[in-house]
Amino acid sequence: MTKWSGLGMVGFWPQVDTYLTTWINNGFIDLRLDIPDYQYAPVLAQSKAHVLRAIDAGARVIWGVSSNSFNNSAYTITAANWSLFRQAVLNAAQWAQDNGVYEFQIGNEEESHNDDTTLTDTQLRNNLKSLATEVKAIFTNGNVSYSCRALDIDNWVSLGKGDIDILAGNIYRGAGSSYNDDWKAHITNLVNAFGADGTYITEFNLSASSLDDYSTDEAVQAEALTEMIEYIKDSGITRALYFVWQSDNHGVVKNDGTYRLLWQSLLNSDN
């Protein structure tokens, strides 16, 4: 068994302490942790503590903050409160610089978290490009990145990424009862626009809703995941992060502690 060196993991704070050693021992060195809501101080503090533990264990941690309106509609980004989001990102960038974070993210799918009235998606993207310029004056440990939804990739391709070092994508084969091969075009478009060094996959999985929505047959799940990994590798992209570790809906590990067959797809990903 040989794991592809570019394969990393997306982890959330309740799982970091439990599975950090498993990730590291199996070669999952690149870890994208949380991207927590900047407004929720207890979660932000908890996330920082787990980032420090992961760095101490030898992980290359990808981290930043988000304005997650899914958790609280009051977090929605507007023209009026953009300055609060901007300052929170700058503060987080300084913390990341001071504490050895490997790559800093200026947000995750923020087009899902703006009001699209006082602050349209296009205005938000331009704001993020300007914010990246400010962040790069603070965060010099490594790259500054942003992760977008697959449906926003073409918009970023048209706009350009400006001073954002890496414009990354979150890629799924579909959700619910709808699955197709559009994910391949999304990956190809990212690479064609930004080059293999200017993009990577910050989340990927078979389904954005549930693995069992894709198929209840774990062998079919494993085969489909292998296909995704091979396509990503063949595109020239050098990193891809699996989403997510433990969850009945998405996880390598189910809530009862058993491993899905697709764990072997991950462990054999360089074959």
FENUR-V90341 format. One line per field, one symbol per residue. burial: + if it has 9 or more other C-alpha atoms within 8 Angstrom, else -. A space follows every 50 residues. Layout:
burial->???
This chain:
burial->--++--+++++-+-++---+--++---+++++++++++----++-++--+ ++-++-+-+++++++++++-----++++---+--++-+++-+++-++--- ++++++++++--+++---+++--++--+++++++++-++-+-++++++++ --+--++---+--+++++++++++++------+--++++++--+++++++ +++++++++++-+++--+--++++++--+++++-+-++++++++++++++ ++++-----++++-+++++--
